[in-house]
Structure formats: structure tokens, C-alpha cells
């Protein structure tokens, strides 16, 4: 079943692009309250989707970096 969930999710880049558009619309400050709330709710969902995808990617990287039978995660470089 997880495959269906992943197939239904938009890709990371598409989610991030949509989230950026939502932020731009909301920062313009020209939306009615109801539309702002609707976009905010969608943005929260997209943010959660992106976070989960990043967590999954980090886990995959940690697995790829394992040495022998012991996983030795390397710290992810912080982006500025």
C-alpha cells in the first residue's frame, strides 16, 4: 500500500514550487480571509509532505553510507 501513497504524492520539487507560490500570494496581502485560510491549510499540508520526503531521503542516505553491518550516519550539511 505505501506504493499507492507515494504515487499519489506530488514530487518534492512540485510541492516546494506550489508552496512558494502560496507564500507569494499570501505575502501580497490581497486575498480575502477565507481564501487565505484555504491557502494556509494547503501550505501546511505541502510543508508536511516536503518534510516527510526529506526525512525519507535522509534515511536512504544514511543506509547508503553504512559501513559493514553498522550504520554510521554522516551529518547533513546545513544550508544557508
Order of alpha helices (4+ residues) and beta strands (2+ residues): alpha-alpha-alpha
